[in-house]
């Protein structure tokens, strides 16, 4: 006779690009979505998704290198998971910068994959 299996515990994780910008440790209440981690997927060129852009200027910011790419960059890589944007071509100067860029060459820090977007 085979004993009946208990159903596995359901695990719930936090997957928000805003999570990376919060000071740790976070105090989160079980079974409720924290307001500080709510996120709206941005459109290309808007920067933050709410139409105001970075600091209200409408500029797009590279989420890996933390540099401004301008209001309408010609081509960018956008994460398919969190919607983060990075520049396609970089000009690395030092070995440390090249190593940092290589760390994020295949995918976003949230675990998503990059997709090249051409803006017009």
N, C-alpha and C positions, 0 to 999 in steps of 0.2 A: 504494500500500500504506500503510495507517494503522498507525503503531507502537502497540504495546500500552501501555496506561496503567499506571503503577505505582499500587498502592492508596494512598489518602491516609493520612497519619499520623493515628493515633488520639490525640485530645487528651482528657485527663482533667482535670477541674476540681474545685476544692474548693467545696462548697456546704453550709455548716453555719452556723446562727445563732450558734454558739459562736465562730466565726472572728472576729466583730466584737469580742469581749471579750479576745482574746489580744494580748500584746505582740508587735510586729513587730520584726525579721524572724523568721519561723518556720523551723526546720530540719525538713524532712519527708523521710522516706526513700521512694524510688520504689517503687511497687507494694505499699505497706503503709499501712493506715489508721491515722493517729496517734490515740492514746488521748485526747489533749487535745481533739480535735474530734468525739468521739462525742456523739451527741445523741439523746434520746428525745422524740418529739413529746408535748407536754403535753396533758392534758385541760383543758377550761375549768374554771377555779376552782382548779386544783391549783398553778399557778405554775411549777413546774419539771418536772413530768412524773413525778417519782419519789415523789409522795405526800407530800412534806415541805413543799412550798410555798416561798415566798421566805423564806430564812433560817430554815426550819423552822416558820414561823408559819402556813402555809397561805394566805398572801395572794397576790393576783395583782398583777404589776407591769407597768406600761405600758412597752414596750420602746423607744418613741420618746422619751417625755418623762421616763422614769426616775422615775415616781411610783407609789406604791402605790394600787391601786384597791379594796382591801378583800378580804375572803375570798370573797364572792359578789356581784360587781357585777351590776346588773340587765341591762345590755346592753353588749357589747364588740364590737370588730372583731377578728377572728382571721385571721391570714395563712393562706392555703390552701397555702403552700409550706413554711414553717418552723414554723408554729404559734404565732408571736408574737402577743401580745395588746396592744391599745391601747384607750383609752376612746373612746366614740362621740362625745360632745359635750365640747368643751373651752371654757375661758373664757380666750382669749388676752388678755394685758395689754399687751404692747409690740409694736412693729412687728417686732422680731427674732423673737419667739415666734410671731407670726402667719406670718411667712415660713417658719420651721422647720416649722410644722404644714402649710402648703401644700405643702412639698416632699414630704411623705409622705401627702398626701390621696388619691392614686390607688393607691398600692401600697406594700408593705413595702420596707425597705432591702435585703432579700434578692432582690427582684424579683418576689415573689408578689403576689397580689391580696387585698384585704380582703373578708371575708365577715362580715356582722353576725350575732352569736350572742346569743340571749336566754337568760339563765340563770334558772332557777327554784328 
